[in-house]
């Protein structure tokens, strides 16, 4: 008559794990705003800084690039540095999320948040 109570206990355990994961993910979101990565282009002549959320935080350009004839080159280097920073930010974010899912039996390559 009370066979089904085992499933209720399992459900309660799953809910507790889900709440724990939710709290950990909130912490990860806060940490991602603080993790800063630097993307580079042109052998470091253009550098873009972004946080792990992908928000651009800074841009540094070597003064030697400020030649009007090289405008298109500089623009391309800026875009390349930003893309590099964004790729590194995505990697940092994924690494932080992996820490949350690590002990929960979820696949390591699972993309979070869903």
Secondary structure in CASP SS format (residue, H / E / C, confidence):
PFRMAT SS
TARGET T0000
AUTHOR 0000-0000-0000
METHOD secondary structure of the structure
MODEL  1
X C 1.00
X C 1.00
X C 1.00
X C 1.00
X H 1.00
X H 1.00
X H 1.00
X H 1.00
X H 1.00
X H 1.00
X H 1.00
X H 1.00
X H 1.00
X H 1.00
X H 1.00
X H 1.00
X H 1.00
X H 1.00
X H 1.00
X H 1.00
X H 1.00
X H 1.00
X H 1.00
X H 1.00
X H 1.00
X H 1.00
X H 1.00
X H 1.00
X H 1.00
X H 1.00
X H 1.00
X H 1.00
X H 1.00
X H 1.00
X C 1.00
X E 1.00
X E 1.00
X E 1.00
X E 1.00
X E 1.00
X E 1.00
X C 1.00
X C 1.00
X C 1.00
X C 1.00
X E 1.00
X E 1.00
X E 1.00
X E 1.00
X E 1.00
X E 1.00
X C 1.00
X C 1.00
X C 1.00
X C 1.00
X E 1.00
X E 1.00
X E 1.00
X E 1.00
X E 1.00
X E 1.00
X C 1.00
X H 1.00
X H 1.00
X H 1.00
X C 1.00
X C 1.00
X H 1.00
X H 1.00
X H 1.00
X H 1.00
X H 1.00
X H 1.00
X H 1.00
X H 1.00
X H 1.00
X H 1.00
X H 1.00
X H 1.00
X H 1.00
X H 1.00
X H 1.00
X H 1.00
X H 1.00
X H 1.00
X H 1.00
X H 1.00
X H 1.00
X H 1.00
X H 1.00
X H 1.00
X H 1.00
X H 1.00
X H 1.00
X H 1.00
X H 1.00
X H 1.00
X H 1.00
X H 1.00
X H 1.00
X H 1.00
X H 1.00
X H 1.00
X H 1.00
X C 1.00
X C 1.00
X C 1.00
X C 1.00
X C 1.00
X C 1.00
X C 1.00
X C 1.00
X C 1.00
X C 1.00
END
